[in-house]
Amino acid sequence: MHLTRANMTIGALVTLALAFAAGVAVGQAKAPTADKGLSADKLEAIDTLRMRKVMLLPNGVIGLHSHKDQPTVNYLLQGVITFHQEGKPPRVVKAGESFAEGKDTTHWAENRTGVAAVWIAVDIPKE
């Protein structure tokens, strides 16, 4: 069988596309459903706002959840978390950075480091 340059190019492109798709599938972490190593302490509350200090221990996870009824803004005080939001690539959030979880946010998070991640969360709690 004689392969033309065009056939070899098409074959190479198909192989690359399949390898990329396999790599993407392997690289995507499955969202956990349960929390592990998570704690939250209520600091203050007024009217419809609540402020909490949240801690995620090393290798801890926050299971997949939605913020449909609980929009939240966060400021990371210590550590690093990886934030996995539905439909977006993972985002690494470091101390001194903030992140928001709006009404359309479905996500999970993990602490892949050896240091506890600590942040302040201000939200509108569910009734």
Sequence and secondary structure as in RCSB ss.txt:
>XXXX:A:sequence
MHLTRANMTIGALVTLALAFAAGVAVGQAKAPTADKGLSADKLEAIDTLRMRKVMLLPNGVIGLHSHKDQPTVNY
LLQGVITFHQEGKPPRVVKAGESFAEGKDTTHWAENRTGVAAVWIAVDIPKE
>XXXX:A:secstr
    HHHHHHHHHHHHHHHHHHHHHHHS    SS EEEEEEEEEEETTEEEEEEEEEEEEEEEEEE TT  EEEE
EEESEEEEEETTS  EEEETT EEEE TT EEEEE  SSS EEEEEEE    
